[in-house]
Structures are given as C-alpha cells and as structure tokens.
Amino acid sequence: MTNESEPDSGSASRFETMSGVPVEPVYGPADAERPGRYPYTRGPYTDMYRSKLWTMRMFAGFGTAIDTNRRFHELLAAGGDGLSTAFDLPTLMGRDSDDELALGEVGKCGVAVDTLADMHDLYRGIDLGAVTTSMTINGPAAVIFAMFVAHAEANGVARARLGGTLQNDILKEYQAQKEFIFPPRPSLRLVRDTIGFCTAEMPRWHPISISGYHIREAGSTAAQELAFTVANGFAYVELALRAGLPVDAFAPRLSFFFNAHVDFFEEIAKYRAARRIWARWMRDRYGAKLERSLQMRFHTQTAGVSLTAQQPEVNIVRTAIEALAGVLGGTQSLHTNSMDETLALPSEKAARIALRTQQVIAHETRVTNVADPLGGSWYVEELTDEMERQAEVLFTEIAEMGDGSMLEGAIRGVEEGWYQGEIADSAYELERKVNTGRHIVVGVNGFLEGSDEPPPPILRIGPEVEEEQRRRLEKVRRERDTTAVDSALARVRAEAADPEVNLMPAFVDAVGVYATLGEIVDALADVFGRWVEAARI
C-alpha cells in the first residue's frame, strides 16, 4: 500500500469508509502502474475523483428550443453541472423544419434548430462561460457550432471562455449511426476546419468527441467498440497533422465517448485498455510530447440498447450498474439514461431519477475515495490485456487497408463496407444468443412476470410542435435581410470549392445574418455532393 498524494487537511475526513476506516488515494505495490502516470491504464489523473468528481452531464432535447431550454434549467436546478444537447432528426440531417423530408419528425427525438434565433432561445438565461456544453451532432456539426459561437458572442461570452464538446465524429456515422450528408472526404474537411478553428481560438473547447457509443449501440462487441473508436481517433490525428497542425497543439483537446454496457467488468477493462493504447500510440507513432496529449479523457453514456420496453422500471437497475462501471473505469463525464427511453423521450421524473443515480454513486457508495480501486484484480487486468490484444488485431487490418495510414484505412473501410459488415455480424451473433436463451434479458426472454403491465406515463411530442417550429422559421425568413443571406451563401459555396480555406468564419458570418441550417448545408452540397451508401449484399 502506498500513498502518492495526501488530500488537504480540510478534506481528509471525507476519505474514509462509512465505518470510519481511513482510505488511501491508491493501493498497490510501489513499482506497479500508478494513476496519473504513463500509460494511464489506471486513470489519467493521480487522485481521480478525490480531487474532482466527473461531470454529471444530462442529455436533453425535445420540441422547440423554448421547450428544451426549460428542461435545461430544471436539470441545472436539480444538481446537474453540464448540459448535453440532443437535436431532432431533421437537424441531424441538415434539413430545415419546413423541408418536406422533415414532416412528422420535427422535435421528436431532440430539439429543432433551424436558425440562430433557435440557438438564442435554446440557451437563454444560461451562462455559457460557466456551464460546459456538449452538442450531439455530426454531419452539420460545423454549422450548428457556428450558431453556438455566434449566440455566445451576442451574449457577451468570448470564444476563449467557452467550454464544452462538439461530437463532430463523422467516421462513426458512416460506420454505424448513418446520419451523414456529404461524402467522406469533404466531411472530414469540415472536421479538420473545426479542429483548426478551436486550436486557434477556443482553448477550452473539445472540437471532436470520438464516439464508440453509437458503434456499440449498432451491435459491435466491446473490443470492436474500443478498436474502431480509438482507430478513428488516430485517423483524426493524421487528418490534423496533414493540415500542418503540430500534434501537441490539438491533441490535448481531443476527447472520446464510450458506451457503458451491462457486462460490468468487460466495460471497465475496455476503458483501461483504451487509455493505455492511446498513450502508447500518441507517444510512439505520432510523436506527442505533452502529458495531456497522451491522456485519454472520455465521456460515458449508459447503454440505450440494453434498456427494455418490458418492465421499464428494471432499466433503473441496469443504468445504475452501467454507470458504476463507467465510474470505476475512470470516466470524466457521465450521462445516465432514463428508464422510459425505449418508449419515448425521457419524462421529467425519469430524467431526475437518472441524475439521482449518479449522485448516489458519487456521494453514498464511496467508490470515489480511491483511484482505480479494481487495479490489480487478476480478472480485471487479464480482461484489460485481452481487450488490448483484440484491438491491436483490428488496428492491423485497418492500417493494411490504408497502406499504413489509419486515416486512409478508415476511409477505405467505410467506402468498402468493411466496418458495417463487422458490426452487422456481431449484432447478428448477439441476437442469436438472445433468441436461443444463451443470453438472458430480464423481462424479455426470462422472468416475464409483470411484462404485460401498462407502461408509465411518457413524454409525447404532438404535431403542434412542428406547426409552431414552422411558424418560427417562417418569421425569421420574413424578417431577415435576404440580400445579406444570399451573399453569405455565395461565400460558403466559393470557399467550399477551395480545400485550403477554413470554412468556420464563413459559417459564423452566414448564421449571423440568419441563413438557415438547411440553406447552408444545401450550399455545401452544391460543391461536395451528397453521399448515398452502397447496399451491402
């Protein structure tokens, strides 16, 4: 047993068991791996949650911007300390709420955002210089991000003060989630531009959250989630290096986003292996020198795909176990799913229970007293090594597809349908296990008593939301300066045609004159084209 760093005397009493037994910050032989030291298997920071708890970042978004703003204020009042924004399907696909393809989807799976006016309403009354914000959007991420920046500046918050994360991970869209717009290469150019913009002007902002969550939700194994996510991270590193950015200028602000599934120890091993791999590759392959470039920091969300419509209250138990895995695995922020998310967007009560789940783990279980309390477990260490071994096999395949380049391997893997096939095969195998009873899901293929009970009250988004959003959009179109909009869109087209130009300034100017999301995306599509995925037979 060793004690690497003493807590300050005023907080020392916090670090003891409920019965009063003092607890050290870390346990293990003096020559063992330590939290906060390369290769960071045991955590990126020395004291982990003894120094600072993870951010309790609750996901919210539904209806109009005004509806979601009200939920944001409720979550902050309930003790949440970070916001995570869900956008509706038309917004995710870069379409305005009055687009014919948006019919019936406006405000249903997230908040509708068409113009800067919506962004003003979405974050009204929230100090974006004090609250970190995450935005789950990818294909049109750069445009939505421009709206966020323009809103903040209009409210007196300078770019340099903004803290948070833009998901902006387009590779996993082609691989798993399918909310892409443009072909892979011009889409990656938009990612490059946001990384460059943030490196130059927004030191507190994470321009990309490299996301395994959706890969796992699509049916991958834990090892595939780990490998594909970290490999995508390497691809983005190579993308930024090609743009001439020094690795230590941007790498400290790359962040990750993992799933927390219900296989408790496998998930913990996955996180530990991910940190170790990232540190080694960043140092040895990409030449990173700064400690923060080597430290993988990640957000975790409990597994939506593990939740069941049958006996939905049992989902509270699943979520608690998954959240605990994320904490014991060393996450930096956490979102806990609500029990009713298989039925609808979370109700206010269900969202509050999900947040309380994190608060119980943080303040009652005392698992935060020790950095990596499972370090040294023979089982956990062996699983960690096995996760790493499986990931390295997949890295080799990706590199071979790219003739040594992880970026080119990622692009070719998408274009050839390799990722999609790997994930589909794993999803099929898991479904076979459920159907044969080899894998028991409580309330679905076992322990069925109560499965026929009526569902709890759920949040319903009616057609009046779409009607209201269309009216809001029509009002903006009517009152804006059409000449200024036309000029801004012409600039977007012209600069999109020059691959050396960073498009972020043009986007900020375009949204500032109230060009709509759909208009800006259409302007880009005039130059980039739109991507249609080939069917895989």
C-alpha positions in Angstrom: 0.0 0.0 0.0 1.3 3.5 -0.9 0.1 7.0 -0.5 1.1 9.1 -3.5 -0.5 12.4 -2.5 -2.3 13.5 0.7 -5.6 15.3 0.4 -5.6 18.7 2.0 -6.3 18.6 5.8 -9.6 20.3 5.4 -11.0 17.4 3.2 -9.2 14.5 4.7 -12.2 13.4 6.8 -14.1 12.7 3.5 -11.8 9.8 2.6 -12.9 7.0 4.9 -15.3 4.2 4.9 -18.8 4.6 6.3 -17.5 2.9 9.5 -14.6 5.4 9.8 -11.7 3.4 8.3 -9.2 5.8 6.6 -8.8 5.2 2.9 -5.6 5.9 0.9 -5.8 7.5 -2.5 -4.3 4.5 -4.3 -3.4 0.9 -3.5 -0.8 -1.5 -4.9 2.9 -2.3 -4.9 5.3 0.7 -5.1 6.6 -0.5 -8.5 3.1 -1.1 -10.1 1.4 1.2 -12.6 0.0 4.3 -10.9 -2.9 6.5 -11.8 -1.9 9.7 -13.5 1.3 8.2 -14.9 2.1 6.8 -18.3 0.5 4.7 -19.8 -2.5 5.9 -17.7 -4.2 2.4 -17.6 -5.3 3.2 -14.0 -6.6 6.7 -14.9 -5.5 10.0 -16.4 -5.1 11.8 -13.0 -3.3 10.9 -9.8 -6.2 11.3 -7.3 -9.1 10.9 -9.8 -12.4 11.6 -8.1 -10.7 12.6 -4.8 -9.8 15.8 -6.5 -12.8 16.3 -8.7 -15.9 14.3 -9.5 -16.9 13.5 -13.0 -19.2 16.0 -14.8 -22.8 14.8 -14.5 -23.9 15.7 -18.0 -27.5 15.0 -18.6 -28.8 14.7 -22.2 -31.8 16.8 -23.1 -33.6 17.9 -26.2 -37.1 17.9 -27.5 -39.7 20.0 -29.2 -38.8 23.6 -29.7 -35.8 25.4 -28.4 -38.0 27.0 -25.7 -39.2 23.6 -24.5 -35.6 22.3 -24.2 -34.4 25.5 -22.5 -37.0 24.9 -19.8 -35.6 21.3 -19.3 -32.0 22.6 -19.2 -32.9 24.9 -16.3 -34.7 22.1 -14.5 -31.6 19.8 -14.8 -29.2 22.5 -13.6 -31.5 23.3 -10.6 -31.5 19.5 -9.8 -27.8 19.5 -9.4 -26.6 18.8 -13.0 -23.4 20.6 -13.8 -23.1 20.2 -17.5 -25.5 20.3 -20.5 -25.7 17.8 -23.3 -27.9 18.8 -26.2 -29.9 16.3 -28.4 -31.1 17.5 -31.8 -34.0 16.2 -33.8 -33.6 14.1 -36.9 -34.1 16.9 -39.4 -31.4 19.0 -37.7 -29.1 16.0 -37.5 -29.5 15.5 -41.3 -29.0 19.2 -42.0 -32.6 19.9 -43.0 -34.9 22.8 -42.0 -38.2 22.1 -40.2 -40.2 23.1 -43.3 -38.3 20.6 -45.6 -40.7 18.0 -47.0 -38.4 15.2 -45.6 -38.8 16.7 -42.1 -42.5 16.0 -42.0 -43.5 14.2 -38.8 -40.0 14.3 -37.3 -39.7 17.9 -36.0 -38.9 18.0 -32.3 -39.5 14.3 -31.9 -36.1 12.8 -31.0 -34.4 16.1 -30.0 -34.7 19.8 -30.3 -35.3 21.5 -33.6 -32.7 24.1 -34.5 -33.1 25.9 -37.9 -31.5 29.3 -37.3 -29.6 31.5 -34.8 -32.9 32.5 -33.4 -33.5 29.0 -32.2 -30.0 28.9 -30.6 -30.7 32.1 -28.8 -33.9 30.5 -27.3 -32.1 27.2 -26.6 -29.5 28.6 -24.2 -31.4 31.7 -23.0 -30.6 32.5 -19.4 -27.7 30.1 -19.2 -24.2 31.4 -18.6 -22.2 29.6 -21.2 -19.0 30.9 -19.7 -19.8 29.0 -16.5 -21.5 25.8 -17.7 -19.9 23.4 -20.1 -22.0 22.3 -23.0 -22.0 19.2 -25.2 -23.7 19.0 -28.6 -24.5 15.7 -30.1 -24.4 16.4 -33.8 -22.2 15.3 -36.7 -23.0 15.8 -40.4 -23.9 19.6 -40.0 -21.8 19.9 -36.7 -19.7 22.8 -38.0 -22.8 24.9 -38.9 -24.5 24.3 -35.6 -21.3 25.0 -33.8 -21.1 28.4 -35.7 -24.6 29.2 -34.3 -23.4 28.3 -30.8 -20.4 30.6 -31.1 -22.5 33.4 -32.6 -25.1 33.1 -29.8 -22.4 33.2 -27.1 -20.7 36.3 -28.6 -24.1 38.0 -28.9 -24.5 37.5 -25.1 -21.0 38.8 -24.2 -19.2 35.4 -23.8 -16.0 35.4 -25.7 -14.9 32.4 -27.7 -12.0 31.7 -25.5 -14.3 31.3 -22.4 -16.5 28.7 -24.0 -16.0 25.2 -22.6 -17.6 22.0 -23.9 -17.6 19.4 -26.6 -18.8 19.1 -30.2 -19.4 15.5 -31.1 -18.4 16.1 -34.8 -17.3 12.4 -35.3 -18.3 11.8 -38.9 -16.4 8.5 -39.3 -18.7 6.6 -36.9 -21.7 8.0 -38.8 -20.7 6.0 -41.9 -19.7 3.1 -39.7 -22.8 2.8 -37.5 -25.3 5.7 -37.0 -25.8 6.7 -40.6 -26.6 10.4 -40.1 -24.2 11.5 -42.8 -24.8 14.1 -45.5 -21.7 14.6 -47.7 -19.1 12.0 -49.0 -16.4 11.0 -46.5 -13.5 13.2 -47.7 -15.3 16.6 -47.8 -17.0 15.7 -44.5 -13.5 15.1 -43.0 -12.5 18.5 -44.3 -15.3 20.0 -42.1 -13.9 18.1 -39.1 -10.4 19.5 -39.9 -11.7 23.0 -40.1 -13.4 22.8 -36.7 -10.2 21.4 -35.1 -8.1 24.2 -36.7 -10.6 26.8 -35.6 -10.7 25.6 -32.0 -6.9 25.2 -31.8 -6.5 28.9 -32.8 -9.4 30.5 -30.9 -11.1 28.2 -28.4 -8.6 26.7 -25.9 -11.3 25.3 -23.6 -13.4 23.6 -26.3 -13.1 20.0 -27.5 -13.8 20.1 -31.2 -14.5 16.4 -31.6 -15.8 13.6 -29.3 -14.6 10.4 -31.0 -17.5 8.2 -30.3 -17.7 4.5 -29.8 -21.1 4.8 -28.2 -23.0 4.5 -31.5 -20.8 1.7 -32.8 -21.7 -0.3 -29.7 -25.4 0.6 -30.0 -25.3 -0.7 -33.6 -24.3 -4.1 -32.3 -20.5 -4.2 -32.0 -18.6 -6.2 -29.4 -16.8 -4.3 -26.6 -13.4 -5.0 -28.4 -14.8 -3.6 -31.7 -16.1 -0.5 -30.0 -12.7 0.0 -28.4 -10.7 -0.7 -31.6 -12.9 1.2 -34.1 -13.2 4.2 -31.8 -9.5 4.5 -31.0 -8.6 3.9 -34.6 -10.9 6.7 -35.6 -9.1 8.9 -33.2 -5.8 8.0 -34.9 -7.4 8.9 -38.2 -8.4 12.3 -36.9 -4.8 12.9 -35.6 -3.5 12.1 -39.0 -6.1 14.4 -40.6 -4.9 17.3 -38.4 -1.3 16.5 -39.0 -1.8 16.7 -42.7 -3.3 20.2 -42.2 0.0 21.2 -40.7 -1.1 21.4 -37.1 1.5 20.3 -34.5 0.3 17.2 -32.6 0.6 18.8 -29.2 -1.4 21.9 -30.4 -4.6 19.9 -30.9 -4.3 16.5 -29.2 -4.9 17.8 -25.7 -8.5 18.8 -26.8 -9.4 15.5 -28.4 -12.0 13.7 -26.3 -13.7 10.3 -26.5 -17.2 9.0 -25.9 -17.8 5.4 -24.9 -20.7 3.2 -24.1 -21.3 1.7 -20.7 -22.9 -1.7 -21.3 -24.2 -4.2 -18.8 -21.2 -6.6 -18.7 -19.7 -4.8 -15.8 -16.0 -6.0 -15.7 -15.7 -6.1 -19.5 -16.6 -2.4 -19.7 -14.1 -1.4 -17.0 -11.4 -3.4 -18.9 -12.3 -1.7 -22.1 -11.8 1.8 -20.7 -8.5 0.9 -19.1 -7.2 -0.7 -22.3 -8.3 2.4 -24.3 -6.2 4.7 -22.2 -3.2 2.5 -22.4 -3.4 2.2 -26.2 -4.0 5.9 -26.8 -1.0 6.9 -24.7 1.4 4.4 -26.4 0.4 5.2 -30.0 0.3 9.0 -29.4 3.8 8.9 -28.0 5.5 6.3 -30.2 3.7 6.7 -33.5 2.6 10.4 -33.6 5.4 11.9 -31.5 3.3 13.7 -28.9 5.3 15.1 -26.0 2.8 16.8 -23.7 1.3 14.8 -21.0 -2.2 16.0 -21.9 -1.7 14.7 -25.4 -1.2 11.2 -24.0 -4.0 11.3 -21.5 -7.3 9.9 -23.0 -10.3 11.7 -21.5 -13.7 10.4 -22.2 -17.4 10.8 -21.7 -19.6 7.8 -20.9 -23.2 7.1 -21.5 -25.1 4.1 -20.2 -26.3 1.7 -22.9 -29.6 2.7 -24.5 -29.6 -0.7 -26.4 -29.6 -2.5 -23.1 -32.9 -0.9 -22.0 -36.2 -2.8 -22.5 -39.8 -1.7 -23.1 -40.9 -4.6 -20.9 -40.7 -3.9 -17.2 -39.1 -0.5 -17.8 -38.5 0.1 -14.1 -35.8 -2.6 -14.3 -33.9 -0.2 -16.5 -33.1 1.9 -13.4 -31.1 -1.1 -12.2 -29.3 -1.6 -15.5 -28.4 2.0 -15.7 -27.0 2.1 -12.1 -24.8 -0.9 -12.8 -23.6 0.6 -16.1 -22.9 3.9 -14.5 -20.9 2.3 -11.8 -18.8 0.6 -14.5 -18.1 4.0 -16.1 -17.1 5.5 -12.7 -14.8 2.5 -11.8 -13.4 2.7 -15.3 -12.4 6.3 -14.7 -14.8 8.4 -16.9 -14.5 12.2 -16.9 -18.2 12.8 -17.5 -21.3 10.6 -17.5 -24.8 10.6 -18.8 -27.3 8.1 -17.3 -30.2 7.0 -19.5 -33.8 7.3 -18.2 -35.9 4.3 -17.6 -38.5 5.3 -20.2 -36.2 5.9 -23.2 -37.3 2.8 -25.1 -40.8 4.3 -25.1 -40.2 8.0 -25.7 -38.0 10.9 -24.8 -37.4 11.0 -21.1 -40.1 12.4 -18.8 -39.0 14.9 -16.2 -39.4 12.4 -13.4 -37.4 9.7 -15.2 -34.6 12.2 -16.1 -34.4 13.2 -12.4 -34.1 9.6 -11.3 -31.3 9.1 -13.8 -29.4 12.1 -12.4 -30.0 10.9 -8.8 -28.4 7.6 -9.8 -25.2 9.4 -10.5 -25.5 11.4 -7.3 -25.9 8.2 -5.2 -22.8 6.7 -6.8 -20.8 9.9 -6.2 -21.9 10.7 -2.6 -23.1 7.4 -1.0 -21.2 4.5 -2.3 -17.7 5.9 -1.5 -16.2 4.3 -4.6 -14.7 7.7 -5.4 -12.4 7.5 -2.4 -9.8 5.5 -4.3 -8.2 5.9 -7.7 -8.8 2.7 -9.8 -10.0 0.6 -6.9 -10.1 -2.5 -9.2 -6.5 -2.1 -10.3 -4.5 -5.3 -9.6 -7.5 -7.6 -9.8 -6.3 -10.6 -11.7 -9.6 -10.8 -13.6 -9.7 -7.1 -14.5 -6.0 -7.0 -15.5 -6.4 -10.1 -17.7 -9.5 -8.6 -19.4 -7.7 -5.3 -19.9 -4.8 -7.2 -21.6 -7.3 -9.2 -23.8 -9.2 -6.0 -24.9 -5.9 -4.6 -26.0 -4.8 -7.7 -27.8 -8.1 -7.8 -29.8 -7.9 -4.1 -30.6 -4.4 -4.4 -32.0 -5.5 -7.2 -34.4 -8.2 -4.8 -35.8 -5.7 -1.9 -35.9 -3.5 -4.1 -38.2 -6.4 -4.7 -40.6 -7.3 -1.0 -40.8 -3.7 0.0 -41.4 -3.4 -2.6 -44.1 -6.5 -1.2 -45.9 -4.9 2.2 -45.8 -1.4 1.1 -46.9 -0.1 2.1 -43.5 -2.3 5.1 -42.9 -5.1 4.9 -40.3 -6.9 7.8 -42.0 -6.9 6.2 -45.4 -7.8 2.8 -43.8 -10.8 4.4 -42.1 -12.0 6.0 -45.4 -11.5 2.8 -47.4 -13.1 0.7 -44.7 -16.2 2.9 -45.0 -16.2 3.0 -48.7 -15.9 -0.8 -49.0 -18.4 -1.5 -46.2 -15.9 -3.3 -44.0 -16.9 -1.6 -40.7 -20.6 -2.0 -41.5 -20.1 -5.7 -42.1 -18.1 -6.3 -39.0 -20.7 -4.6 -36.8 -23.6 -6.3 -38.5 -22.1 -9.7 -38.0 -21.6 -9.1 -34.3 -25.1 -7.7 -33.9 -26.5 -10.9 -35.5 -24.5 -13.1 -33.2 -25.8 -11.3 -30.1 -29.3 -11.6 -31.3 -28.9 -15.3 -31.9 -27.8 -15.6 -28.2 -30.9 -13.8 -27.0 -33.2 -15.9 -29.3 -31.7 -19.2 -28.1 -31.7 -18.2 -24.5 -28.0 -18.3 -24.1 -28.1 -14.6 -23.2 -30.9 -13.8 -20.7 -32.6 -10.4 -20.8 -34.8 -9.9 -17.8 -38.4 -9.3 -18.8 -37.7 -10.2 -22.5 -36.7 -13.9 -22.6 -36.7 -14.7 -18.9 -38.5 -13.6 -15.7 -41.5 -12.4 -17.6 -43.9 -11.8 -14.7 -45.0 -8.2 -14.9 -44.0 -7.7 -18.6 -47.6 -7.1 -19.5 -48.1 -4.2 -17.1 -49.1 -0.9 -18.7 -46.2 1.5 -19.5 -45.5 4.5 -17.3 -46.6 8.0 -18.3 -44.4 9.2 -21.1 -43.5 12.5 -22.8 -45.4 12.9 -26.0 -44.4 15.4 -28.8 -47.6 16.3 -30.7 -48.0 17.8 -34.2 -48.5 21.3 -32.7 -44.7 21.4 -32.0 -43.9 21.0 -35.7 -46.5 23.7 -36.6 -45.0 26.1 -34.1 -41.5 25.5 -35.3 -42.5 26.1 -38.9 -44.1 29.4 -37.8 -40.9 30.4 -36.0 -38.9 29.6 -39.1 -41.2 31.5 -41.4 -41.0 34.6 -39.2 -37.2 34.5 -39.4 -37.2 34.2 -43.2 -39.7 37.1 -43.4 -37.7 39.5 -41.2 -34.1 38.8 -42.2 -32.0 40.7 -44.9 -32.3 38.4 -47.9 -29.5 40.2 -49.8 -27.1 39.6 -46.9 -28.2 35.9 -46.7 -27.6 35.4 -50.5 -24.2 37.0 -50.2 -23.2 34.8 -47.2 -24.3 31.6 -49.0 -22.4 32.6 -52.1 -19.3 32.9 -49.9 -19.9 29.5 -48.4 -20.1 28.0 -51.9 -16.9 29.8 -53.1 -14.9 28.9 -50.1 -16.1 25.2 -50.1 -14.6 24.9 -53.5 -11.2 25.8 -52.2 -10.0 22.9 -50.0 -7.3 25.1 -48.3 -9.8 27.5 -46.8 -11.2 27.0 -43.3 -14.9 27.3 -43.6 -15.7 28.2 -40.0 -15.5 32.0 -40.4 -17.9 31.8 -43.4 -20.3 29.7 -41.3 -20.2 32.2 -38.4 -21.0 35.1 -40.8 -23.8 33.1 -42.5 -25.6 32.2 -39.4 -25.2 35.7 -38.1 -27.4 37.0 -40.9 -29.9 34.2 -40.2 -29.1 31.9 -43.0 -30.8 28.6 -42.1 -29.1 25.3 -41.4 -30.7 23.8 -44.5 -29.6 26.6 -46.7 -26.0 26.4 -45.6 -26.0 22.6 -46.0 -27.5 22.9 -49.4 -24.8 25.4 -50.4 -22.2 22.9 -49.3 -23.9 20.0 -51.1 -23.8 22.1 -54.3 -20.0 21.7 -54.1 -19.5 18.5 -52.1 -22.4 16.4 -53.4 -24.4 14.1 -51.1 -23.4 10.6 -50.0 -25.5 7.5 -50.7 -24.3 4.4 -49.1 -24.0 1.4 -51.3 -26.1 -1.6 -50.3 -24.1 -4.5 -48.8 -25.2 -7.9 -50.0 
